């Protein structure tokens, strides 16, 4: 599971689709509708927010907005009605880690997006997140699976 801190506009099609699917799974987990993934490291920051379900719903809204911008038909009705008007802190080190991780993926699967990423010094983040100083998040260290999207 990869719930990107990086703005969805930087993701290639495969990454955006995977983030949507995984975000919907995360929403189910946070609703208590699954038996698996309940302790997945990528959920730590959502669970730590004052309203975990609202936070993941806002995350999904960001993905949905990008999908609509690209002309994709993501089912917005699948997003929980909960609202979250706060921000979740993310560290500069986490954003840098994800940026390099994404660029490696783009190099292998989407030459155009890779060139675009290489031309950008620093990525925008998903609107849900606020960048603060710090290294790679503790929940990330050692949790990055080779197959995550």
Z-matrix of the N, CA and C atoms (Angstrom, degrees):
N
C 1 1.450
C 2 1.519 1 108.09
N 3 1.332 2 115.72 1 133.65
C 4 1.461 3 121.03 2 176.72
C 5 1.523 4 106.85 3 -133.46
N 6 1.313 5 116.03 4 111.56
C 7 1.456 6 122.70 5 173.84
C 8 1.524 7 106.08 6 -105.11
N 9 1.323 8 115.46 7 92.35
C 10 1.450 9 123.09 8 -171.38
C 11 1.515 10 112.96 9 -61.53
N 12 1.317 11 115.80 10 137.75
C 13 1.459 12 123.09 11 170.09
C 14 1.530 13 108.87 12 -79.88
N 15 1.297 14 115.58 13 -30.58
C 16 1.467 15 123.36 14 -179.01
C 17 1.529 16 109.79 15 -65.58
N 18 1.327 17 115.68 16 145.21
C 19 1.463 18 120.89 17 -179.79
C 20 1.533 19 110.09 18 -58.29
N 21 1.336 20 117.19 19 139.00
C 22 1.468 21 120.43 20 -179.24
C 23 1.524 22 114.72 21 -58.03
N 24 1.336 23 118.10 22 -22.27
C 25 1.468 24 119.53 23 179.97
C 26 1.524 25 112.20 24 -62.64
N 27 1.330 26 116.85 25 -22.94
C 28 1.458 27 120.72 26 -179.80
C 29 1.536 28 112.76 27 -81.44
N 30 1.326 29 117.05 28 -14.25
C 31 1.463 30 120.48 29 -176.78
C 32 1.521 31 111.02 30 -80.00
N 33 1.321 32 115.25 31 146.78
C 34 1.450 33 119.76 32 171.28
C 35 1.535 34 108.05 33 -78.38
N 36 1.315 35 116.82 34 176.15
C 37 1.464 36 120.72 35 -177.93
C 38 1.522 37 111.50 36 -56.71
N 39 1.318 38 116.72 37 -47.82
C 40 1.463 39 120.31 38 -178.96
C 41 1.532 40 111.07 39 -61.06
N 42 1.315 41 117.12 40 -41.88
C 43 1.460 42 121.37 41 179.41
C 44 1.522 43 112.37 42 -66.06
N 45 1.340 44 116.52 43 -40.57
C 46 1.457 45 120.50 44 179.21
C 47 1.531 46 110.78 45 -65.98
N 48 1.320 47 116.53 46 -43.98
C 49 1.469 48 120.33 47 178.37
C 50 1.529 49 110.88 48 -62.84
N 51 1.315 50 117.01 49 -42.66
C 52 1.465 51 120.91 50 179.63
C 53 1.525 52 110.76 51 -65.53
N 54 1.333 53 117.40 52 -42.09
C 55 1.464 54 120.77 53 179.37
C 56 1.531 55 110.42 54 -62.66
N 57 1.328 56 117.00 55 -39.67
C 58 1.463 57 121.43 56 178.00
C 59 1.530 58 110.15 57 -62.46
N 60 1.309 59 115.69 58 -50.69
C 61 1.466 60 120.97 59 -179.40
C 62 1.528 61 110.67 60 -60.16
N 63 1.312 62 116.13 61 -44.37
C 64 1.464 63 120.73 62 -177.83
C 65 1.526 64 111.42 63 -72.72
N 66 1.339 65 116.94 64 -32.59
C 67 1.459 66 120.23 65 174.63
C 68 1.520 67 111.58 66 -65.49
N 69 1.331 68 116.52 67 -40.16
C 70 1.466 69 119.76 68 176.45
C 71 1.533 70 110.86 69 -64.93
N 72 1.326 71 116.44 70 -38.60
C 73 1.467 72 119.84 71 175.49
C 74 1.527 73 109.86 72 -62.94
N 75 1.314 74 117.12 73 -44.61
C 76 1.465 75 120.93 74 178.77
C 77 1.525 76 110.56 75 -59.50
N 78 1.327 77 117.04 76 -39.61
C 79 1.461 78 120.92 77 177.79
C 80 1.526 79 110.59 78 -60.95
N 81 1.332 80 116.53 79 -43.32
C 82 1.469 81 120.38 80 177.48
C 83 1.525 82 110.95 81 -61.98
N 84 1.322 83 115.49 82 -42.08
C 85 1.467 84 119.94 83 178.98
C 86 1.525 85 109.46 84 -60.41
N 87 1.325 86 116.88 85 -47.02
C 88 1.462 87 120.90 86 -177.44
C 89 1.528 88 112.38 87 -69.09
N 90 1.311 89 117.09 88 -20.50
C 91 1.469 90 121.69 89 174.12
C 92 1.531 91 111.78 90 -84.05
N 93 1.329 92 116.01 91 -8.51
C 94 1.461 93 120.15 92 -177.46
C 95 1.517 94 112.99 93 78.85
N 96 1.334 95 117.28 94 25.30
C 97 1.460 96 121.82 95 -176.12
C 98 1.528 97 113.86 96 -98.07
N 99 1.305 98 117.34 97 8.27
C 100 1.466 99 120.74 98 179.24
C 101 1.521 100 109.73 99 -132.13
N 102 1.306 101 115.13 100 162.78
C 103 1.461 102 119.95 101 173.64
C 104 1.521 103 110.27 102 -100.51
N 105 1.310 104 116.47 103 -29.72
C 106 1.455 105 121.46 104 -179.78
C 107 1.520 106 112.02 105 -93.22
N 108 1.311 107 116.02 106 170.43
C 109 1.467 108 124.94 107 173.97
C 110 1.532 109 114.50 108 65.32
N 111 1.326 110 118.74 109 4.08
C 112 1.472 111 120.76 110 -175.48
C 113 1.526 112 112.77 111 -61.69
N 114 1.321 113 116.93 112 -27.70
C 115 1.463 114 120.19 113 -179.09
C 116 1.523 115 112.35 114 -112.87
N 117 1.312 116 116.65 115 24.84
C 118 1.464 117 120.13 116 -178.71
C 119 1.532 118 109.44 117 -65.17
N 120 1.339 119 117.24 118 133.37
C 121 1.475 120 120.74 119 -177.50
C 122 1.531 121 113.87 120 -56.63
N 123 1.311 122 118.65 121 -32.53
C 124 1.463 123 120.30 122 -178.57
C 125 1.532 124 112.78 123 -65.38
N 126 1.336 125 117.23 124 -15.38
C 127 1.463 126 120.63 125 -179.03
C 128 1.520 127 113.53 126 -89.46
N 129 1.325 128 117.41 127 -9.66
C 130 1.463 129 121.91 128 -174.66
C 131 1.522 130 111.64 129 -52.44
N 132 1.311 131 117.57 130 -50.49
C 133 1.462 132 119.64 131 -174.85
C 134 1.527 133 112.52 132 -69.18
N 135 1.320 134 117.34 133 -29.99
C 136 1.465 135 119.67 134 176.71
C 137 1.527 136 109.89 135 -72.02
N 138 1.318 137 116.08 136 -44.17
C 139 1.461 138 120.60 137 178.58
C 140 1.526 139 111.78 138 -62.06
N 141 1.332 140 117.18 139 -31.34
C 142 1.461 141 121.43 140 -178.42
C 143 1.532 142 112.57 141 -78.75
N 144 1.315 143 117.60 142 -11.74
C 145 1.461 144 120.26 143 179.96
C 146 1.536 145 109.09 144 -74.87
N 147 1.329 146 117.65 145 160.43
C 148 1.467 147 120.63 146 179.12
C 149 1.532 148 113.46 147 -62.19
N 150 1.339 149 116.78 148 -24.80
C 151 1.468 150 121.82 149 -178.86
C 152 1.528 151 108.71 150 -140.48
N 153 1.335 152 117.54 151 85.35
C 154 1.465 153 120.45 152 -176.18
C 155 1.529 154 114.06 153 -56.13
N 156 1.328 155 117.56 154 -43.97
C 157 1.465 156 119.44 155 -179.11
C 158 1.526 157 110.90 156 -67.01
N 159 1.324 158 116.79 157 -40.50
C 160 1.461 159 119.98 158 176.65
C 161 1.518 160 111.95 159 -63.63
N 162 1.337 161 116.34 160 -38.76
C 163 1.464 162 120.71 161 -179.91
C 164 1.523 163 111.15 162 -65.16
N 165 1.330 164 117.59 163 -44.38
C 166 1.472 165 118.56 164 -179.61
C 167 1.531 166 109.85 165 -70.24
N 168 1.328 167 117.25 166 -31.63
C 169 1.470 168 119.57 167 176.02
C 170 1.531 169 110.38 168 -63.83
N 171 1.330 170 117.23 169 -41.37
C 172 1.467 171 120.07 170 177.28
C 173 1.526 172 110.93 171 -65.57
N 174 1.325 173 115.78 172 -37.79
C 175 1.463 174 119.98 173 176.23
C 176 1.535 175 109.58 174 -59.16
N 177 1.326 176 115.61 175 -47.92
C 178 1.466 177 120.19 176 179.95
C 179 1.524 178 111.66 177 -63.91
N 180 1.320 179 117.31 178 -36.03
C 181 1.471 180 119.72 179 177.49
C 182 1.528 181 111.20 180 -61.59
N 183 1.322 182 116.46 181 -37.59
C 184 1.462 183 119.76 182 176.35
C 185 1.522 184 112.25 183 -63.68
N 186 1.327 185 116.35 184 -41.82
C 187 1.466 186 120.49 185 177.10
C 188 1.530 187 110.32 186 -65.56
N 189 1.329 188 115.70 187 -42.54
C 190 1.460 189 120.74 188 -179.60
C 191 1.528 190 110.89 189 -61.37
N 192 1.328 191 116.43 190 -43.62
C 193 1.466 192 120.22 191 179.28
C 194 1.527 193 111.29 192 -59.63
N 195 1.323 194 116.59 193 -41.64
C 196 1.466 195 119.70 194 178.31
C 197 1.525 196 110.89 195 -66.54
N 198 1.330 197 116.59 196 -40.16
C 199 1.465 198 120.30 197 178.84
C 200 1.528 199 110.41 198 -62.03
N 201 1.316 200 116.81 199 -44.22
C 202 1.474 201 121.04 200 178.43
C 203 1.524 202 109.54 201 -62.19
N 204 1.327 203 117.07 202 -43.31
C 205 1.467 204 120.88 203 178.80
C 206 1.525 205 111.23 204 -56.83
N 207 1.335 206 116.25 205 -35.62
C 208 1.470 207 120.72 206 -179.51
C 209 1.528 208 113.21 207 -86.39
N 210 1.321 209 116.88 208 -3.91
C 211 1.460 210 120.33 209 179.38
C 212 1.518 211 114.06 210 87.65
N 213 1.309 212 117.77 211 14.59
C 214 1.464 213 121.67 212 178.19
C 215 1.519 214 109.34 213 -84.93
N 216 1.307 215 116.15 214 159.30
C 217 1.460 216 122.04 215 -177.97
C 218 1.531 217 110.41 216 -111.47
N 219 1.316 218 117.08 217 72.61
C 220 1.463 219 121.61 218 174.50
C 221 1.531 220 107.17 219 -81.64
N 222 1.320 221 116.75 220 140.07
C 223 1.461 222 121.76 221 -178.17
C 224 1.515 223 112.82 222 -77.89
N 225 1.318 224 116.75 223 89.78
C 226 1.452 225 121.86 224 -179.02
C 227 1.519 226 113.63 225 -58.90
N 228 1.328 227 116.69 226 -23.38
C 229 1.466 228 120.22 227 179.32
C 230 1.536 229 112.36 228 -67.68
N 231 1.308 230 116.71 229 -12.61
C 232 1.471 231 120.98 230 178.84
C 233 1.527 232 112.37 231 -79.15
N 234 1.314 233 116.94 232 -11.96
C 235 1.465 234 121.31 233 -178.36
C 236 1.528 235 109.11 234 -81.43
N 237 1.317 236 116.46 235 132.84
C 238 1.462 237 121.73 236 177.86
C 239 1.525 238 110.25 237 -56.34
N 240 1.309 239 116.23 238 148.85
C 241 1.462 240 121.25 239 -179.38
C 242 1.524 241 112.21 240 -72.79
N 243 1.309 242 117.59 241 -14.63
C 244 1.472 243 121.69 242 -178.41
C 245 1.521 244 110.96 243 -55.95
N 246 1.332 245 115.08 244 145.50
C 247 1.471 246 121.50 245 178.29
C 248 1.521 247 109.34 246 -119.95
N 249 1.303 248 115.45 247 147.50
C 250 1.458 249 122.33 248 177.52
C 251 1.517 250 106.28 249 -138.66
N 252 1.327 251 117.01 250 117.34
C 253 1.462 252 118.71 251 -176.36
C 254 1.520 253 112.45 252 -103.81
N 255 1.322 254 116.35 253 11.45
C 256 1.454 255 120.30 254 178.18
C 257 1.523 256 112.01 255 -92.93
N 258 1.297 257 114.44 256 -171.36
C 259 1.467 258 122.13 257 175.92
C 260 1.520 259 107.93 258 -124.98
N 261 1.312 260 115.85 259 151.55
C 262 1.454 261 121.88 260 173.34
C 263 1.527 262 106.79 261 -107.16
N 264 1.319 263 116.05 262 126.46
C 265 1.459 264 119.31 263 177.95
C 266 1.519 265 110.80 264 -67.38
N 267 1.321 266 115.26 265 140.24
C 268 1.455 267 121.73 266 172.35
C 269 1.525 268 106.73 267 -135.27
N 270 1.294 269 116.36 268 143.99
C 271 1.458 270 119.17 269 -175.69
C 272 1.528 271 111.64 270 -84.37
N 273 1.313 272 113.70 271 151.33
C 274 1.468 273 121.11 272 176.73
C 275 1.541 274 109.98 273 -57.07
N 276 1.321 275 115.97 274 -39.83
C 277 1.464 276 120.15 275 178.50
C 278 1.518 277 112.59 276 -63.11
N 279 1.329 278 117.08 277 -35.96
C 280 1.467 279 120.97 278 177.42
C 281 1.520 280 110.73 279 -66.21
N 282 1.332 281 115.88 280 -44.54
C 283 1.463 282 119.93 281 179.23
C 284 1.528 283 109.87 282 -61.65
N 285 1.324 284 117.18 283 -44.23
C 286 1.478 285 120.69 284 179.20
C 287 1.529 286 110.50 285 -62.18
N 288 1.319 287 116.57 286 -42.99
C 289 1.466 288 120.99 287 178.53
C 290 1.527 289 110.45 288 -59.64
N 291 1.335 290 116.64 289 -48.92
C 292 1.465 291 120.58 290 -179.14
C 293 1.528 292 111.50 291 -64.98
N 294 1.334 293 116.59 292 -36.75
C 295 1.464 294 120.25 293 -179.53
C 296 1.527 295 110.42 294 -61.66
N 297 1.318 296 116.23 295 -46.58
C 298 1.471 297 119.70 296 178.29
C 299 1.527 298 111.11 297 -65.61
N 300 1.316 299 116.53 298 -39.94
C 301 1.470 300 121.96 299 178.48
C 302 1.537 301 109.77 300 -61.26
N 303 1.333 302 116.01 301 -46.24
C 304 1.461 303 119.92 302 -179.99
C 305 1.524 304 111.05 303 -64.75
N 306 1.317 305 117.39 304 -42.57
C 307 1.475 306 119.31 305 -179.47
C 308 1.529 307 111.35 306 -60.81
N 309 1.317 308 117.74 307 -37.29
C 310 1.474 309 119.97 308 176.07
C 311 1.524 310 110.38 309 -62.34
N 312 1.303 311 116.75 310 -41.63
C 313 1.465 312 120.67 311 179.24
C 314 1.534 313 110.56 312 -66.26
N 315 1.332 314 116.23 313 -44.26
C 316 1.460 315 120.20 314 -179.10
C 317 1.523 316 111.44 315 -63.81
N 318 1.304 317 116.87 316 -37.73
C 319 1.467 318 120.50 317 179.32
C 320 1.525 319 110.74 318 -58.10
N 321 1.331 320 115.74 319 -35.99
C 322 1.461 321 120.95 320 -177.92
C 323 1.531 322 113.16 321 -83.29
N 324 1.351 323 117.85 322 -25.65
C 325 1.454 324 117.09 323 -171.03
C 326 1.524 325 116.76 324 -126.29
N 327 1.320 326 120.41 325 -13.56
C 328 1.462 327 120.03 326 -178.13
C 329 1.527 328 109.41 327 -152.50
N 330 1.322 329 115.47 328 93.36
C 331 1.466 330 121.02 329 -175.21
C 332 1.528 331 112.22 330 -58.32
N 333 1.324 332 118.03 331 -39.93
C 334 1.456 333 121.22 332 -179.07
C 335 1.522 334 112.55 333 -64.47
N 336 1.321 335 115.53 334 -45.63
C 337 1.468 336 119.84 335 178.31
C 338 1.524 337 110.33 336 -66.94
N 339 1.322 338 116.93 337 -33.95
C 340 1.462 339 120.22 338 178.92
C 341 1.531 340 110.41 339 -64.97
N 342 1.315 341 117.11 340 -45.93
C 343 1.474 342 121.14 341 178.99
C 344 1.533 343 109.39 342 -60.85
N 345 1.319 344 115.70 343 -42.36
C 346 1.467 345 120.61 344 177.51
C 347 1.534 346 110.89 345 -60.05
N 348 1.323 347 116.91 346 -45.16
C 349 1.468 348 121.81 347 -179.80
C 350 1.526 349 111.08 348 -65.41
N 351 1.307 350 116.85 349 -42.22
C 352 1.463 351 120.88 350 -179.69
C 353 1.531 352 111.28 351 -64.14
N 354 1.328 353 115.92 352 -28.08
C 355 1.455 354 120.36 353 179.57
C 356 1.523 355 113.66 354 -81.75
N 357 1.316 356 115.77 355 -4.79
C 358 1.467 357 120.91 356 -179.14
C 359 1.520 358 108.95 357 -111.86
N 360 1.324 359 115.90 358 124.84
C 361 1.460 360 120.12 359 -177.43
C 362 1.522 361 112.41 360 -69.52
N 363 1.330 362 116.95 361 -37.70
C 364 1.459 363 121.53 362 -174.86
C 365 1.527 364 108.60 363 -143.45
N 366 1.332 365 118.72 364 135.42
C 367 1.464 366 120.34 365 -178.34
C 368 1.529 367 112.45 366 -81.92
N 369 1.309 368 114.78 367 154.09
C 370 1.457 369 119.45 368 167.30
C 371 1.525 370 106.58 369 -73.18
N 372 1.324 371 116.07 370 156.32
C 373 1.457 372 119.68 371 176.17
C 374 1.523 373 109.58 372 -105.36
N 375 1.313 374 115.10 373 160.14
C 376 1.460 375 122.05 374 174.42
C 377 1.531 376 107.02 375 -54.83
N 378 1.328 377 118.65 376 141.24
C 379 1.469 378 121.19 377 -177.08
C 380 1.538 379 114.71 378 -57.36
N 381 1.306 380 118.28 379 -19.43
C 382 1.461 381 121.92 380 179.35
C 383 1.523 382 112.51 381 -70.36
N 384 1.326 383 116.93 382 -22.57
C 385 1.460 384 120.26 383 -170.96
C 386 1.527 385 113.60 384 -105.04
N 387 1.330 386 113.69 385 148.01
C 388 1.458 387 122.65 386 174.41
C 389 1.526 388 107.23 387 -119.69
N 390 1.322 389 117.09 388 124.49
C 391 1.463 390 121.88 389 -177.23
C 392 1.526 391 110.09 390 -78.57
N 393 1.333 392 114.58 391 130.43
C 394 1.469 393 122.36 392 175.57
C 395 1.527 394 107.46 393 -127.63
N 396 1.302 395 115.86 394 164.22
C 397 1.468 396 119.59 395 178.72
C 398 1.530 397 110.35 396 -66.26
N 399 1.318 398 115.27 397 151.13
C 400 1.455 399 120.65 398 176.88
C 401 1.512 400 111.30 399 144.96
N 402 1.327 401 114.59 400 167.70
C 403 1.456 402 121.39 401 -179.83
C 404 1.515 403 111.96 402 -86.66
N 405 1.320 404 114.93 403 -163.02
C 406 1.458 405 120.75 404 176.98
C 407 1.532 406 107.47 405 -62.94
N 408 1.307 407 116.08 406 137.64
C 409 1.464 408 121.12 407 -178.03
C 410 1.533 409 110.91 408 -60.50
N 411 1.315 410 115.12 409 145.26
C 412 1.457 411 121.44 410 -178.74
C 413 1.526 412 111.82 411 -59.14
N 414 1.335 413 117.21 412 -37.24
C 415 1.458 414 120.75 413 -178.85
C 416 1.528 415 112.06 414 -68.87
N 417 1.319 416 117.27 415 -19.89
C 418 1.472 417 121.65 416 -179.34
C 419 1.519 418 111.94 417 -83.28
N 420 1.298 419 117.04 418 -37.67
C 421 1.465 420 121.99 419 -172.32
C 422 1.527 421 110.13 420 -56.59
N 423 1.316 422 114.69 421 118.18
C 424 1.455 423 120.55 422 177.90
C 425 1.517 424 114.58 423 79.97
N 426 1.337 425 117.82 424 -4.56
C 427 1.461 426 119.77 425 -176.22
C 428 1.522 427 112.56 426 -97.10
N 429 1.311 428 118.05 427 -6.16
C 430 1.461 429 121.54 428 -173.80
C 431 1.526 430 110.47 429 -75.12
N 432 1.326 431 114.86 430 108.04
C 433 1.465 432 120.21 431 179.61
C 434 1.535 433 109.71 432 -82.60
N 435 1.335 434 117.45 433 141.97
C 436 1.463 435 119.97 434 -178.33
C 437 1.529 436 113.63 435 -58.02
N 438 1.310 437 118.48 436 -28.45
C 439 1.454 438 120.33 437 -175.71
C 440 1.504 439 115.49 438 -93.65
N 441 1.337 440 119.50 439 1.92
C 442 1.460 441 117.50 440 -176.63
C 443 1.521 442 109.74 441 -69.91
N 444 1.328 443 116.02 442 151.19
C 445 1.465 444 120.84 443 -172.39
C 446 1.470 445 113.28 444 -93.86
